[in-house]
């Protein structure tokens, strides 16, 4: 057997082992989360503040399996998120042998920073964006019809919003990394700032559960601020890249 075949087999065995451990950890975290699914769902309900104007001050479910289905979905996502540090660590350990010391350093730094930033984005969606959106949706048209909020629709909407806001908050880190490896340059980002404004409001329309301009602006403004922060970080990334290239040349 050739060395390349042995190397490939070794990498596949390592990948299989890390995927197996990752799956085990996700299952364990999901089971634990399901035990506390009522607390998780209650936490997700908090931004609605008791569903004012809704009969019984609670969401409803209309299908026999809807509640257990949404409880399992929330538990699975909570399990994945709880195990995210372990999953990222397994990924870092798998790819680190092929990286140089400088790339490893950036990877070790960016991994915890990315998790913290994702939490900040999800927190922004939870505390700032979702409450006024829910209030608008419940009160809009309440004089004509009585709102009956299905728990499946509410939780799915909440989880989707938290995920996308957490992902959007990763924008500065992504721009820094892309600039660091030479894919984008700060001048390009600055020239296309007007398109970033358009894209920010498009994202606001896609992410928010409402179509009113106030909630769209609540999303668009942080996106634009993050874009500006990303431009600053991309300049830092470019300087680091140029300094490293100069050092290599010398």
N, C-alpha and C positions, 0 to 999 in steps of 0.2 A: 504493500500500500504506500502511495506517495505521501510526502510530507504535507502537500496541500490537502489531500483527502483526510489525513489525520487531523490537520488543523480545522478543517470544516466540520468534521465530526465532533471535535472538542467544543467548538463554538455552538453547535446545535445542541449538544448535551447540556452545556451551561445555560443556553436559552430555555431549554425545556425545564431545567431545574428551577430557574428564576421565575418562569411563568407559573409553575406548579405552586411554589411558595406564595406568589402573589395572589393566585386564585384562592388558596387556603386562607390567607389573611383577609381577603375581601369577604369570603363566606362567613368567617368568624365575626367580623365587624358588622356584617349585615344581620346576622342572627341576634347579636347584642342590640343593634339598633331596633330590630323588630320587637324585642322585649319592651323597649321604651317607645314604641311607636305612638302611643297616646301623647306623651310629652313632646315628641317631635312635631306631631300634627298641631298640638296646641301652640307650640312656638311659631309655627307657620301661620296660624290664625291670628296671632297678636297684632300684626299691622292693620287688620281690619277693625280692631277695637270693638269686638262684640257684634259686628255687623249691624250698626244702627239702622233702624227702619226695616230690618228683615224679621219676619215672624220667628219667635222663639230665640232670636239672637244667635242662631247657629246655622251653618250650612246644612244642606240636605243631601241624601243620596237616593236615587230613583231606581237603580238596578240592585238586585240582591247581592251581587258580588262586587259592587263598586267600591264600598268602603275597604274591604280587605285587599282589593286590588291596589287602591291608592296607598294604603298602609304599607304594602309590600314594595311599591315603587319608591315611596319616600324612604323606607328602610334601606333599600338597595343603594340609592343615591347617597344616603348618609353613610352607609358602609364603605362605599367607594371613596367618598371624600375623607372619611376618618383614616382610611388606609393609604391615602395619597402620599404621605411622606415615605412610607415603606415602598410603595410602587416606584416613586421617583428615585429612591435610593437604589433599588434593584436595577433600574434603567441606567443610572450613573455608573454602577459597578460593572455593568455589561459593556458599556461603550468606553469606559475610561482607559482600558489597555491600549486603545488605538489613538489616544490623545497625547499631545505633548504636555509638559508641566504647566505651561501658561494656560492652555485650554482647560486643563483639569481645574486650575485655580478658579477660572471664571465660572466653570460648571458648578463647582462646590458653592460658590458665592450666590449664583443666580438661582439655585434650587430653592433654598429657604426664602429668598427674597420674593420669588415668584409666588410661593404659597401665601406669604403675608399680603402681597398686593392683590391676589385673588380674593382673599378674605375681606380686604378693604372694599373692593368692588362689590362683592356680595352684600356687605354691610350697607353700602350706599343704596343699593336697590331695596334692601329690607327696611331701612329706617327713613330714607328720604324719598325714594321714588314710588314705592308701592302704596303707602297709605293714601296720598292724594289721588292716585289712580283708582284705587278701590272706592274711595268716597265719591269720585266723579261718576264711576260706573253705576254705583248703587243709587245715587240721587238723581241721575239723569233719567228722565222718563218715569220717575216714581209716582208722579201724579196721574199717570195713565195706566201703569201696570205695577203689580207688586213683585219686587225682586225675590226670587227663590234661588239662592246660590247653591249650586251643586259642588260638593266637596272635591269631586274628581277634577272638575274644570278649574276650581280655585287653586288647588295644590299644584296641578300641572302648570298653570300660569305663573304661580309664584316661583316654582323650581326653575322654570325656563328663564324668568327674569333674573334670578340670582346667578344662574350660570352665565348668561350673556354679559351681565354687568361685571362679573368677575373676570371674564375673558377680555372684555374691552379694557379693563384696567391694566392688563398686561402689555398694552400698546407701547409704552415707553421702553420697557425691557426688550421687546421685539425689535424696535427701531435701533436701540443701542447695539444689539447683537448683529443685526443686518449691516449696520455701519461698520462694526468691528471686523466683519468678514469681507467687507467691500461690495456688498450687494446694492446698497443705497448710499447716497451722499447727502449731507445736510443741505447743500444748495438745492438739490432736487426737491427735498421736502419743503423748503421755504418757498420755492417757485410755485408749488402746487398747493399752497395753503388754501386758495379759494375752493379747490376741489375737495379739500378736507372738510371745509364748512358744509358744502353740499352733502357729502357723505355722512357727516355727523347728524344732520337732520333726517336723512334717509334712514339711518340706523335708529334714530329716535322714533320714527314712524313704524319701523319693523319690530322693535323691541317692546315698546310700551303697549299695554293692552288697550289704550284709548287712542283716538285720533285727534284729540284736542291739542292745540299748539303749546299749552303750558307744560304738559307732561313730556312732549317731544323736546321742548327746550331744556327740561330738567336732565334729559339724557344728552342732548347735543352739547351743552356747555361743558360738562366734565370731559366729554370726548375731545373737544377742542383744547381744553387745558392739558389733557394728557398728550395730545399731539404736539403741543408746544414744548412740554417737558421732554417728549421723545426727540424733538429737534435738538434740544440742548444736550441730551445724552448721546445722540448720534454724533455731535461734534466732538464730544469726549472720546467716543469710540473711534472716530477717525484719527484723532490725535494719537491715541494709543497705537492704532494700526500703523500710522506713519512713523512713529518713533520706533516701533518694532522693526519695520522695514529698513529704516536707516541703520539700526543696529546690526541687522543681518548683513546689510550691504558693506558696512564698515568691517 
